[in-house]
Amino acid sequence: MNFNVYIDKQTGERLERLARTRRTSRNALIREALVHLLERGAKAKWPPEVLAFQGIPGVRPFEAARRRLGAPRKDPLA
């Protein structure tokens, strides 16, 4: 299947540099990127390693200190 993709100049230049560095074609890089995107699915997911993480033995979870934290004196985003 063939189709055209229009990209901005900066992205095109970056793609060209990467293709030269990897000694491959721009089309091959675009195919690789599409396969990667389609394998991940449309919605980003946490990797299995992150989902399986149970913490580091002997280290208190961050949430344990949350009770001692006070409210900010002033809203930093105001």
Summary of the structure (lengths in Angstrom):
residues: 78
radius of gyration: 22.4
end to end distance: 51.9
largest distance: 59.9
contacts: 97
relative contact order: 0.06
helix: 53%
strand: 0%
